[in-house]
């Protein structure tokens, strides 16, 4: 492995680690979905909201993991704020569905109270973080595609 390839790997390793963690979360959610379908009382108490929200969380964690792995696979160095925003945004974006499955009041018309207000703040922070990370990665890849240097 060349020095440049090693440096890119060391810099972008957070993408690989984040993807691995989020795939594990998706696996746990898959088991939660099975337990819900089997009408396990404990799981129904933990996730009283819509089954579809938990399924969306499962799919979103898998999708975000695939995106992280894809960007890691480009072997293009990303700035540290972009790398971290991608990994954190991948989690926060997917976790929004888990929160809606666990707290049905968050899944519907805007509710009043400190809980729904915190959720809306978390939602907005998640959208901004995820957008910054993945847009930054896309622009980095696009810019690199016009350079003569191959990765």
N, CA, C and O atoms as a DFTB+ gen file, in Angstrom:
604 C
 N C O
     1  1       0.855      -1.176       0.000
     2  2       0.000       0.000       0.000
     3  2       0.900       1.237       0.000
     4  3       1.792       1.367       0.838
     5  1       0.656       2.134      -0.942
     6  2       1.465       3.346      -1.027
     7  2       1.155       4.275       0.143
     8  3       0.159       4.110       0.847
     9  1       2.031       5.248       0.328
    10  2       1.842       6.203       1.420
    11  2       0.538       6.976       1.247
    12  3      -0.177       7.216       2.220
    13  1       0.224       7.369       0.006
    14  2      -1.003       8.118      -0.253
    15  2      -2.235       7.250       0.034
    16  3      -3.199       7.721       0.638
    17  1      -2.202       5.992      -0.397
    18  2      -3.334       5.086      -0.160
    19  2      -3.509       4.835       1.335
    20  3      -4.636       4.774       1.826
    21  1      -2.403       4.689       2.060
    22  2      -2.474       4.470       3.509
    23  2      -3.074       5.692       4.200
    24  3      -3.887       5.563       5.116
    25  1      -2.665       6.871       3.754
    26  2      -3.183       8.112       4.335
    27  2      -4.684       8.248       4.104
    28  3      -5.422       8.622       5.016
    29  1      -5.139       7.944       2.886
    30  2      -6.570       8.017       2.583
    31  2      -7.328       7.013       3.430
    32  3      -8.386       7.330       3.975
    33  1      -6.791       5.792       3.546
    34  2      -7.433       4.756       4.358
    35  2      -7.547       5.214       5.809
    36  3      -8.609       5.085       6.418
    37  1      -6.465       5.747       6.365
    38  2      -6.475       6.192       7.762
    39  2      -7.440       7.356       7.963
    40  3      -8.122       7.429       8.985
    41  1      -7.497       8.250       7.006
    42  2      -8.410       9.396       7.124
    43  2      -9.870       8.975       7.007
    44  3     -10.723       9.473       7.742
    45  1     -10.157       8.065       6.092
    46  2     -11.545       7.690       5.808
    47  2     -12.022       6.478       6.602
    48  3     -13.151       6.031       6.401
    49  1     -11.205       5.936       7.490
    50  2     -11.573       4.732       8.231
    51  2     -12.860       4.930       9.027
    52  3     -13.576       3.963       9.288
    53  1     -13.161       6.152       9.410
    54  2     -14.395       6.422      10.153
    55  2     -15.621       6.055       9.316
    56  3     -16.648       5.663       9.870
    57  1     -15.527       6.176       7.998
    58  2     -16.638       5.783       7.131
    59  2     -16.870       4.274       7.208
    60  3     -18.013       3.820       7.270
    61  1     -15.797       3.510       7.202
    62  2     -15.887       2.056       7.294
    63  2     -16.429       1.628       8.658
    64  3     -17.297       0.759       8.745
    65  1     -15.917       2.235       9.703
    66  2     -16.376       1.916      11.055
    67  2     -17.847       2.296      11.248
    68  3     -18.623       1.535      11.825
    69  1     -18.213       3.470      10.764
    70  2     -19.610       3.900      10.869
    71  2     -20.532       2.955      10.123
    72  3     -21.587       2.584      10.636
    73  1     -20.145       2.559       8.911
    74  2     -20.973       1.634       8.129
    75  2     -21.144       0.307       8.855
    76  3     -22.241      -0.250       8.882
    77  1     -20.073      -0.197       9.439
    78  2     -20.158      -1.465      10.173
    79  2     -21.100      -1.345      11.371
    80  3     -21.908      -2.239      11.623
    81  1     -20.994      -0.249      12.098
    82  2     -21.884      -0.045      13.243
    83  2     -23.342       0.059      12.816
    84  3     -24.215      -0.519      13.465
    85  1     -23.620       0.783      11.740
    86  2     -24.997       0.993      11.322
    87  2     -25.590      -0.275      10.715
    88  3     -26.804      -0.471      10.784
    89  1     -24.764      -1.145      10.118
    90  2     -25.265      -2.449       9.664
    91  2     -25.654      -3.297      10.872
    92  3     -26.662      -4.003      10.845
    93  1     -24.846      -3.222      11.934
    94  2     -25.203      -3.947      13.162
    95  2     -26.512      -3.439      13.752
    96  3     -27.330      -4.231      14.218
    97  1     -26.715      -2.125      13.737
    98  2     -27.979      -1.559      14.218
    99  2     -29.131      -2.077      13.349
   100  3     -30.193      -2.420      13.868
   101  1     -28.922      -2.135      12.030
   102  2     -29.955      -2.648      11.128
   103  2     -30.278      -4.108      11.442
   104  3     -31.434      -4.522      11.354
   105  1     -29.265      -4.881      11.806
   106  2     -29.489      -6.277      12.175
   107  2     -30.338      -6.385      13.441
   108  3     -31.257      -7.200      13.514
   109  1     -30.021      -5.559      14.432
   110  2     -30.826      -5.539      15.663
   111  2     -32.269      -5.144      15.337
   112  3     -33.211      -5.735      15.866
   113  1     -32.439      -4.153      14.475
   114  2     -33.781      -3.727      14.090
   115  2     -34.525      -4.834      13.345
   116  3     -35.740      -4.966      13.489
   117  1     -33.808      -5.629      12.552
   118  2     -34.443      -6.751      11.859
   119  2     -35.029      -7.734      12.874
   120  3     -36.133      -8.246      12.684
   121  1     -34.288      -7.995      13.951
   122  2     -34.788      -8.890      14.999
   123  2     -35.963      -8.253      15.741
   124  3     -36.898      -8.947      16.140
   125  1     -35.914      -6.953      15.923
   126  2     -37.052      -6.253      16.540
   127  2     -38.292      -6.373      15.667
   128  3     -39.397      -6.563      16.177
   129  1     -38.116      -6.265      14.355
   130  2     -39.243      -6.408      13.425
   131  2     -39.843      -7.807      13.503
   132  3     -41.063      -7.969      13.500
   133  1     -38.977      -8.816      13.574
   134  2     -39.457     -10.193      13.706
   135  2     -40.246     -10.343      15.004
   136  3     -41.327     -10.932      15.018
   137  1     -39.698      -9.808      16.087
   138  2     -40.386      -9.906      17.388
   139  2     -41.728      -9.187      17.361
   140  3     -42.697      -9.665      17.951
   141  1     -41.795      -8.051      16.688
   142  2     -43.065      -7.336      16.566
   143  2     -44.085      -8.147      15.768
   144  3     -45.261      -8.202      16.128
   145  1     -43.633      -8.769      14.696
   146  2     -44.542      -9.591      13.892
   147  2     -45.031     -10.805      14.682
   148  3     -46.136     -11.298      14.455
   149  1     -44.204     -11.279      15.604
   150  2     -44.595     -12.411      16.451
   151  2     -45.399     -11.940      17.666
   152  3     -45.766     -12.734      18.531
   153  1     -45.662     -10.634      17.710
   154  2     -46.457      -9.997      18.762
   155  2     -45.862     -10.195      20.153
   156  3     -46.583     -10.462      21.115
   157  1     -44.552     -10.063      20.248
   158  2     -43.869     -10.134      21.542
   159  2     -44.280      -8.917      22.372
   160  3     -44.107      -7.784      21.925
   161  1     -44.825      -9.135      23.579
   162  2     -45.337      -8.021      24.382
   163  2     -44.288      -6.951      24.703
   164  3     -44.580      -5.756      24.653
   165  1     -43.076      -7.384      25.029
   166  2     -42.029      -6.421      25.365
   167  2     -41.714      -5.518      24.177
   168  3     -41.559      -4.306      24.328
   169  1     -41.623      -6.122      22.998
   170  2     -41.289      -5.333      21.812
   171  2     -42.432      -4.376      21.464
   172  3     -42.189      -3.248      21.035
   173  1     -43.659      -4.819      21.645
   174  2     -44.812      -3.941      21.399
   175  2     -44.853      -2.785      22.392
   176  3     -45.331      -1.697      22.071
   177  1     -44.346      -3.028      23.606
   178  2     -44.290      -1.954      24.606
   179  2     -43.186      -0.954      24.264
   180  3     -43.338       0.245      24.497
   181  1     -42.086      -1.442      23.717
   182  2     -40.969      -0.558      23.348
   183  2     -41.315       0.251      22.106
   184  3     -40.994       1.437      22.022
   185  1     -41.978      -0.396      21.132
   186  2     -42.325       0.263      19.867
   187  2     -43.835       0.218      19.651
   188  3     -44.326      -0.583      18.855
   189  1     -44.578       1.083      20.361
   190  2     -46.037       1.073      20.204
   191  2     -46.528       1.772      18.933
   192  3     -47.709       1.701      18.594
   193  1     -45.620       2.437      18.245
   194  2     -46.003       3.173      17.037
   195  2     -46.144       2.263      15.836
   196  3     -46.274       1.046      15.969
   197  1     -46.118       2.869      14.665
   198  2     -46.316       2.139      13.413
   199  2     -45.155       1.184      13.130
   200  3     -43.984       1.540      13.266
   201  1     -45.513      -0.035      12.733
   202  2     -44.530      -1.036      12.315
   203  2     -43.695      -0.494      11.155
   204  3     -42.490      -0.736      11.076
   205  1     -44.355       0.244      10.256
   206  2     -43.672       0.762       9.065
   207  2     -42.527       1.710       9.420
   208  3     -41.551       1.806       8.676
   209  1     -42.639       2.407      10.545
   210  2     -41.554       3.319      10.943
   211  2     -40.297       2.546      11.334
   212  3     -39.183       2.966      11.024
   213  1     -40.478       1.423      12.010
   214  2     -39.326       0.599      12.374
   215  2     -38.714      -0.028      11.119
   216  3     -37.494      -0.150      11.008
   217  1     -39.562      -0.419      10.190
   218  2     -39.073      -0.952       8.919
   219  2     -38.306       0.125       8.151
   220  3     -37.266      -0.159       7.556
   221  1     -38.812       1.350       8.161
   222  2     -38.103       2.450       7.507
   223  2     -36.737       2.684       8.142
   224  3     -35.759       2.947       7.441
   225  1     -36.669       2.590       9.464
   226  2     -35.386       2.765      10.148
   227  2     -34.410       1.684       9.713
   228  3     -33.249       1.973       9.423
   229  1     -34.875       0.441       9.666
   230  2     -34.040      -0.687       9.244
   231  2     -33.486      -0.441       7.835
   232  3     -32.284      -0.566       7.599
   233  1     -34.367      -0.097       6.917
   234  2     -33.955       0.142       5.525
   235  2     -33.021       1.346       5.440
   236  3     -32.043       1.315       4.693
   237  1     -33.306       2.398       6.191
   238  2     -32.481       3.601       6.135
   239  2     -31.076       3.340       6.677
   240  3     -30.098       3.841       6.121
   241  1     -30.965       2.566       7.750
   242  2     -29.632       2.218       8.252
   243  2     -28.847       1.432       7.200
   244  3     -27.651       1.659       7.018
   245  1     -29.518       0.511       6.509
   246  2     -28.839      -0.250       5.457
   247  2     -28.427       0.657       4.296
   248  3     -27.321       0.543       3.769
   249  1     -29.323       1.550       3.910
   250  2     -29.032       2.473       2.818
   251  2     -27.860       3.394       3.169
   252  3     -26.942       3.580       2.370
   253  1     -27.904       3.956       4.353
   254  2     -26.824       4.853       4.775
   255  2     -25.491       4.106       4.874
   256  3     -24.443       4.653       4.531
   257  1     -25.533       2.869       5.340
   258  2     -24.309       2.060       5.411
   259  2     -23.749       1.819       4.014
   260  3     -22.539       1.898       3.804
   261  1     -24.629       1.527       3.063
   262  2     -24.187       1.321       1.683
   263  2     -23.547       2.594       1.123
   264  3     -22.526       2.532       0.437
   265  1     -24.148       3.741       1.418
   266  2     -23.564       5.007       0.962
   267  2     -22.188       5.237       1.578
   268  3     -21.252       5.629       0.881
   269  1     -22.063       4.994       2.881
   270  2     -20.764       5.165       3.544
   271  2     -19.721       4.237       2.928
   272  3     -18.594       4.654       2.661
   273  1     -20.099       2.975       2.703
   274  2     -19.160       2.026       2.091
   275  2     -18.792       2.448       0.673
   276  3     -17.646       2.292       0.251
   277  1     -19.761       2.980      -0.056
   278  2     -19.480       3.440      -1.409
   279  2     -18.498       4.602      -1.438
   280  3     -17.575       4.625      -2.253
   281  1     -18.699       5.550      -0.560
   282  2     -17.766       6.681      -0.507
   283  2     -16.401       6.238       0.006
   284  3     -15.375       6.734      -0.459
   285  1     -16.381       5.317       0.953
   286  2     -15.090       4.782       1.422
   287  2     -14.367       4.102       0.259
   288  3     -13.152       4.230       0.108
   289  1     -15.131       3.383      -0.556
   290  2     -14.548       2.650      -1.672
   291  2     -13.974       3.523      -2.774
   292  3     -13.187       3.038      -3.587
   293  1     -14.338       4.779      -2.824
   294  2     -13.778       5.654      -3.861
   295  2     -12.292       5.912      -3.641
   296  3     -11.567       6.249      -4.578
   297  1     -11.848       5.753      -2.413
   298  2     -10.440       6.012      -2.030
   299  2     -10.041       7.460      -2.295
   300  3      -8.882       7.766      -2.574
   301  1     -11.021       8.326      -2.201
   302  2     -10.776       9.762      -2.328
   303  2     -10.772      10.329      -0.919
   304  3     -11.684      10.048      -0.142
   305  1      -9.759      11.125      -0.571
   306  2      -9.722      11.686       0.789
   307  2     -10.793      12.760       0.982
   308  3     -10.937      13.673       0.168
   309  1     -11.542      12.627       2.085
   310  2     -12.569      13.612       2.420
   311  2     -12.106      14.414       3.624
   312  3     -11.392      13.904       4.487
   313  1     -12.518      15.668       3.672
   314  2     -12.195      16.528       4.816
   315  2     -12.851      15.946       6.064
   316  3     -13.917      15.335       5.983
   317  1     -12.217      16.135       7.216
   318  2     -12.746      15.518       8.446
   319  2     -14.164      15.963       8.783
   320  3     -14.940      15.133       9.255
   321  1     -14.559      17.234       8.569
   322  2     -15.950      17.579       8.891
   323  2     -16.952      16.831       7.997
   324  3     -18.046      16.477       8.438
   325  1     -16.566      16.600       6.749
   326  2     -17.430      15.869       5.825
   327  2     -17.559      14.417       6.280
   328  3     -18.664      13.877       6.324
   329  1     -16.442      13.786       6.617
   330  2     -16.470      12.376       7.071
   331  2     -17.355      12.228       8.297
   332  3     -18.223      11.357       8.336
   333  1     -17.141      13.069       9.292
   334  2     -17.907      12.966      10.534
   335  2     -19.378      13.298      10.319
   336  3     -20.245      12.656      10.911
   337  1     -19.670      14.281       9.486
   338  2     -21.069      14.635       9.220
   339  2     -21.784      13.486       8.513
   340  3     -22.966      13.247       8.759
   341  1     -21.078      12.779       7.640
   342  2     -21.682      11.636       6.962
   343  2     -22.047      10.544       7.963
   344  3     -23.158      10.015       7.926
   345  1     -21.127      10.205       8.850
   346  2     -21.357       9.116       9.800
   347  2     -22.417       9.500      10.830
   348  3     -23.332       8.722      11.102
   349  1     -22.295      10.686      11.397
   350  2     -23.274      11.144      12.390
   351  2     -24.641      11.331      11.734
   352  3     -25.659      10.925      12.295
   353  1     -24.666      11.938      10.558
   354  2     -25.920      12.146       9.842
   355  2     -26.589      10.838       9.452
   356  3     -27.815      10.731       9.485
   357  1     -25.795       9.847       9.084
   358  2     -26.357       8.532       8.751
   359  2     -27.099       7.948       9.952
   360  3     -28.149       7.325       9.797
   361  1     -26.548       8.152      11.145
   362  2     -27.225       7.656      12.352
   363  2     -28.450       8.493      12.695
   364  3     -29.536       7.954      12.904
   365  1     -28.277       9.804      12.752
   366  2     -29.394      10.644      13.204
   367  2     -30.571      10.565      12.238
   368  3     -31.725      10.528      12.663
   369  1     -30.279      10.539      10.944
   370  2     -31.344      10.466       9.950
   371  2     -32.158       9.176      10.129
   372  3     -33.389       9.210      10.121
   373  1     -31.479       8.063      10.286
   374  2     -32.157       6.772      10.438
   375  2     -32.864       6.660      11.784
   376  3     -33.923       6.041      11.888
   377  1     -32.277       7.259      12.803
   378  2     -32.862       7.147      14.148
   379  2     -34.168       7.925      14.287
   380  3     -34.941       7.671      15.210
   381  1     -34.419       8.858      13.393
   382  2     -35.689       9.592      13.437
   383  2     -36.875       8.634      13.345
   384  3     -37.887       8.825      14.020
   385  1     -36.746       7.605      12.509
   386  2     -37.820       6.626      12.356
   387  2     -37.985       5.779      13.619
   388  3     -39.102       5.409      13.983
   389  1     -36.871       5.475      14.283
   390  2     -36.944       4.711      15.533
   391  2     -37.703       5.522      16.582
   392  3     -38.548       4.986      17.299
   393  1     -37.399       6.803      16.665
   394  2     -38.097       7.663      17.624
   395  2     -39.591       7.718      17.334
   396  3     -40.405       7.715      18.258
   397  1     -39.953       7.769      16.066
   398  2     -41.374       7.793      15.719
   399  2     -42.051       6.461      16.058
   400  3     -43.223       6.440      16.435
   401  1     -41.319       5.352      15.925
   402  2     -41.882       4.042      16.281
   403  2     -42.026       3.903      17.795
   404  3     -42.958       3.260      18.278
   405  1     -41.106       4.505      18.537
   406  2     -41.141       4.395      20.005
   407  2     -42.096       5.396      20.641
   408  3     -42.671       5.126      21.695
   409  1     -42.265       6.545      20.006
   410  2     -43.112       7.606      20.550
   411  2     -44.111       8.046      19.477
   412  3     -43.840       8.981      18.723
   413  1     -45.256       7.380      19.408
   414  2     -46.237       7.667      18.336
   415  2     -46.686       9.127      18.261
   416  3     -47.128       9.577      17.204
   417  1     -46.582       9.871      19.356
   418  2     -46.981      11.287      19.320
   419  2     -46.135      12.079      18.327
   420  3     -46.563      13.123      17.835
   421  1     -44.930      11.581      18.033
   422  2     -44.028      12.270      17.104
   423  2     -44.384      11.993      15.652
   424  3     -43.877      12.653      14.745
   425  1     -45.254      11.017      15.436
   426  2     -45.586      10.580      14.079
   427  2     -47.006      10.998      13.720
   428  3     -47.937      10.200      13.825
   429  1     -47.164      12.202      13.314
   430  2     -48.493      12.690      12.956
   431  2     -48.483      14.193      12.876
   432  3     -47.442      14.806      12.642
   433  1     -49.628      14.782      13.067
   434  2     -49.674      16.248      13.049
   435  2     -48.771      16.807      14.149
   436  3     -48.630      16.193      15.207
   437  1     -48.171      17.950      13.907
   438  2     -47.274      18.519      14.917
   439  2     -47.949      18.636      16.281
   440  3     -48.999      19.263      16.427
   441  1     -47.322      18.021      17.262
   442  2     -47.845      18.051      18.633
   443  2     -47.127      19.137      19.418
   444  3     -46.047      19.587      19.037
   445  1     -47.729      19.543      20.497
   446  2     -47.135      20.556      21.365
   447  2     -46.442      19.876      22.545
   448  3     -46.739      18.730      22.885
   449  1     -45.524      20.602      23.151
   450  2     -44.816      20.088      24.318
   451  2     -43.320      20.066      24.074
   452  3     -42.849      20.259      22.953
   453  1     -42.586      19.827      25.146
   454  2     -41.127      19.862      25.026
   455  2     -40.596      18.671      24.234
   456  3     -39.604      18.812      23.520
   457  1     -41.228      17.503      24.342
   458  2     -40.773      16.317      23.601
   459  2     -40.835      16.511      22.096
   460  3     -39.826      16.345      21.411
   461  1     -41.992      16.855      21.574
   462  2     -42.081      17.100      20.131
   463  2     -41.185      18.254      19.663
   464  3     -40.666      18.226      18.547
   465  1     -41.007      19.269      20.521
   466  2     -40.123      20.379      20.142
   467  2     -38.667      19.918      20.043
   468  3     -37.951      20.320      19.126
   469  1     -38.231      19.081      20.978
   470  2     -36.870      18.531      20.923
   471  2     -36.724      17.661      19.676
   472  3     -35.695      17.697      19.002
   473  1     -37.759      16.880      19.376
   474  2     -37.735      16.034      18.180
   475  2     -37.579      16.881      16.922
   476  3     -36.781      16.539      16.048
   477  1     -38.321      17.971      16.814
   478  2     -38.217      18.840      15.634
   479  2     -36.825      19.459      15.515
   480  3     -36.292      19.589      14.414
   481  1     -36.244      19.836      16.642
   482  2     -34.882      20.370      16.636
   483  2     -33.887      19.297      16.187
   484  3     -32.995      19.566      15.383
   485  1     -34.048      18.083      16.712
   486  2     -33.195      16.946      16.329
   487  2     -33.354      16.652      14.838
   488  3     -32.372      16.378      14.147
   489  1     -34.588      16.709      14.347
   490  2     -34.864      16.466      12.938
   491  2     -34.136      17.486      12.062
   492  3     -33.485      17.121      11.083
   493  1     -34.251      18.756      12.419
   494  2     -33.601      19.798      11.620
   495  2     -32.076      19.677      11.669
   496  3     -31.400      19.835      10.652
   497  1     -31.540      19.395      12.863
   498  2     -30.087      19.212      12.989
   499  2     -29.629      18.005      12.166
   500  3     -28.562      18.038      11.553
   501  1     -30.430      16.953      12.154
   502  2     -30.096      15.758      11.385
   503  2     -30.081      16.043       9.884
   504  3     -29.170      15.625       9.170
   505  1     -31.091      16.753       9.423
   506  2     -31.165      17.073       7.989
   507  2     -29.965      17.917       7.571
   508  3     -29.359      17.664       6.530
   509  1     -29.624      18.906       8.371
   510  2     -28.486      19.774       8.042
   511  2     -27.183      18.987       8.059
   512  3     -26.370      19.109       7.142
   513  1     -26.981      18.180       9.094
   514  2     -25.742      17.404       9.229
   515  2     -25.594      16.412       8.083
   516  3     -24.535      16.322       7.461
   517  1     -26.659      15.671       7.809
   518  2     -26.619      14.667       6.743
   519  2     -26.393      15.326       5.385
   520  3     -25.594      14.845       4.581
   521  1     -27.086      16.409       5.137
   522  2     -26.931      17.115       3.861
   523  2     -25.521      17.664       3.693
   524  3     -24.930      17.551       2.619
   525  1     -24.982      18.259       4.756
   526  2     -23.614      18.785       4.690
   527  2     -22.627      17.664       4.375
   528  3     -21.771      17.809       3.503
   529  1     -22.751      16.558       5.082
   530  2     -21.805      15.455       4.898
   531  2     -21.860      14.852       3.505
   532  3     -20.839      14.743       2.827
   533  1     -23.055      14.461       3.081
   534  2     -23.150      13.778       1.791
   535  2     -22.991      14.736       0.612
   536  3     -22.444      14.346      -0.419
   537  1     -23.453      15.971       0.738
   538  2     -23.217      16.947      -0.334
   539  2     -21.730      17.252      -0.442
   540  3     -21.191      17.361      -1.544
   541  1     -21.070      17.390       0.702
   542  2     -19.620      17.625       0.688
   543  2     -18.872      16.475       0.047
   544  3     -17.923      16.689      -0.707
   545  1     -19.298      15.246       0.345
   546  2     -18.654      14.078      -0.257
   547  2     -18.899      14.040      -1.769
   548  3     -17.987      13.745      -2.541
   549  1     -20.114      14.336      -2.180
   550  2     -20.433      14.344      -3.615
   551  2     -19.612      15.395      -4.358
   552  3     -19.081      15.130      -5.437
   553  1     -19.513      16.574      -3.780
   554  2     -18.722      17.629      -4.422
   555  2     -17.242      17.262      -4.469
   556  3     -16.553      17.569      -5.442
   557  1     -16.757      16.608      -3.422
   558  2     -15.354      16.166      -3.395
   559  2     -15.099      15.135      -4.488
   560  3     -14.092      15.208      -5.192
   561  1     -16.007      14.180      -4.630
   562  2     -15.867      13.151      -5.666
   563  2     -15.966      13.783      -7.051
   564  3     -15.188      13.453      -7.946
   565  1     -16.908      14.676      -7.224
   566  2     -17.067      15.346      -8.516
   567  2     -15.808      16.129      -8.882
   568  3     -15.328      16.048     -10.013
   569  1     -15.284      16.875      -7.937
   570  2     -14.055      17.646      -8.181
   571  2     -12.892      16.713      -8.516
   572  3     -12.110      16.990      -9.425
   573  1     -12.783      15.606      -7.777
   574  2     -11.693      14.659      -8.017
   575  2     -11.815      13.992      -9.388
   576  3     -10.809      13.609      -9.986
   577  1     -13.036      13.855      -9.881
   578  2     -13.217      13.193     -11.183
   579  2     -12.678      14.027     -12.336
   580  3     -12.458      13.500     -13.426
   581  1     -12.463      15.316     -12.115
   582  2     -11.923      16.181     -13.156
   583  2     -10.409      16.328     -13.077
   584  3      -9.793      16.934     -13.954
   585  1      -9.812      15.777     -12.033
   586  2      -8.357      15.832     -11.919
   587  2      -7.730      14.737     -12.764
   588  3      -8.347      13.708     -13.040
   589  1      -6.500      14.979     -13.166
   590  2      -5.803      13.976     -13.991
   591  2      -5.293      12.817     -13.129
   592  3      -5.074      11.716     -13.636
   593  1      -5.106      13.060     -11.834
   594  2      -4.596      12.023     -10.939
   595  2      -5.675      10.966     -10.717
   596  3      -6.832      11.290     -10.450
   597  1      -5.281       9.704     -10.833
   598  2      -6.255       8.630     -10.601
   599  2      -6.125       8.146      -9.164
   600  3      -5.055       8.216      -8.558
   601  1      -7.241       7.651      -8.634
   602  2      -7.258       7.161      -7.245
   603  2      -7.380       5.666      -7.235
   604  3      -7.412       5.057      -6.165
